[in-house]
Amino acid sequence: MNKKTIQKHTKIANSIMYYIYTHIDTNIDINELSYELDISKFYMHKIFKKIFAKNIYESIKSIRLQKAASLLLTNKFSTISEVANLCGYSSHSSFIKAFKLQFNVTPKDWRNGAYIKYSNSILQASNISTKSTIDFSNISATIVNMPSMKSYYIRNNGYINNVKETWQKLYTLILNNKIKKYKMIALLHDNPTITDLNSCQYIACIVTQEQEETLTKRLPKFNISEGVYARFDLQGESQDILRFIQWVYHDWLLDSEYETTTKPSFIVYHKNNHLNNENIFDISYYLSIQF
């Protein structure tokens, strides 16, 4: 298979995945998706399975449940049925059954504390974040209204594996095209503290107005959502980021009166730990919120 065909297939698969994430609160119609992409359903399923090693229906179910698991924690004023509806479930009973099959506990037990053990097991499995000794006592949020940002991206399957290599590829493209003004942003479609790290969708993005025609030929693109976000500014080492995200979701949010939305959080890198030998980062972390 030649390079152009691989790039074409990757763009199609990414478009499907992006559609799923941005329509997770609806009844996703595969026929409508096929029509929008102007490809047959057979071809669409074939390409998606080839790129992501699982079928579209499996991905939809998994993403719905991951979103629900996160919203059950962060949207404490929403009922379980309301959370289920936000994630595309029209039946309360089918949601409970699917959730228990995925997480081995009911949504009620999850909300009442079962998530803590589950989340800690994910961080322990990372073999990185358990080394973190970062102190969050002096960290506070700034509420900001963010504009939509057009980004070009490389999607990485997994939060840890190959992330450094993914950023190196994107940075190589920046250098090759002599792009001077840009932002590096990591989009986190999934909450990595309650989603298996090998299943997380980590998207390395570049936001720039330079070389748009060249970038469009090489990379897929999407708009990072506008809206109201809580911004946290943080400096540290690689092992601190997961512990920080866990603190935001499990401590800061629960103590605040805010709720999250289904929009993904994102990280703006002022210094990217994946691109320096010291593994040091300087970031602004943005979490979509509502009151």
Secondary structure, DSSP 8 states (H G I E B T S, - for coil): --HHHHHHHHHHHHHHHHHHHHTTTS---HHHHHHHHTS-HHHHHHHHHHHHSS-HHHHHHHHHHHHHHHHHHH-TTS-HHHHHHHTT---HHHHHHHHHHHHSS-HHHIIIIIHHHHHHHHHHHTTSGGG-----TT---EEEEE--EEEEEEEEESSSTTHHHHHHHHHHHHHHTT--S-EEEEEESS-TTTS-TTT-EEEEEEE-SSSHHHHHHHS-EEEE--EEEEEEEEEEETTHHHHHHHHIIIIIHHHSS-EE-SS-EEEEEEE-GGGSTT-EEEEEEEEEEE-
